[in-house]
Amino acid sequence: MLLTIDVGNTHTVLGLFDGDEIVEHWRISTDARRTADELAVLLQGLMGMHPLLGDELGDGIDGIAICATVPSVLHELREVTRRYYGDVPAVLVEPGVKTGVPILTDNPKEVGADRIINAVAAVELYGGPAVVVDFGTATTFDAVSARGEYVGGVIAPGIEISVEALGVRGAQLRKIEVARPRSVIGKNTVEAMQSGIIYGFAGQVDGVVNRMARELADDPDDVTVIATGGLAPMVLGESSVIDEHEPWLTLIGLRLVYERNVSRM
């Protein structure tokens, strides 16, 4: 079994692969204060519930792949792999790790590991040109060329950040549940805010993707648009440009990067 771990700013998503198939997944909050020992206990608690794994930490795990946008968490996870999975091959995505995707940006080292991993999976699953829209703490748009190169992207405030900002900065507003309202025209403050978030972000996605597609290809219709991230389902039904929804895109990319590097270790 391959354990994949995607550490985001807000949530950490873990996936368990049996070959090419993801057989289990978990989502936990990202806490930069957790120590390696605390993370190990958390992993043991989650994986101890799976029938294909043993009771002891590491039983049934024969590989680990990790990417993280939070450096302190990556540091602790590195310690977890050393102390608790010492005999298990581990790939931590960082400069020097083979991905198979050329990065054509001004400073490739500043591109988030998760964004590169998403590009890896997009190329493998759908080919290029493509745009990956990841609905996380930030909403990111990543462009992949027809040759499978990562050529750049767009970063916008995420859905949850926007909801929190409205609640904090609006004197008569409050934090709301992100849900689809009864109609676009809200009949109360909560529905008006929900409409602004859902339809506002759908419009943002359509506008940004259409502009990116015109730069990526002579025929924008040739560009495949893939949505991923925990909040993607909120926008899927309202956006006109999304072609594919792959909730485990980053985990699939981690599996691919593990397979491309494990033979070199």
ABEGO torsion letter per residue (X at the ends): XBBBBBBBAABBBBBBBBEABBABBBBBBBBAABBAAAAAAAAAAAAAABAABBABBGBGBABBBBBBABAAAAAAAAAAAAAAAAABBBBBBBBGBBAGBBBBBABAAABBAAAAAAAAAAAAAAEOBBBBBBBBABBBBBBBBAAGBBAEBBBBBBAAAAAAAAAAABAABBBBBBBBBABABBABAAAAAAAAAAAAAAAAAAAAAAAAAAAABABAAABBBBBBEAAAAAAAAABAABABBBAAAAAAAAAAAAAAAAAAX
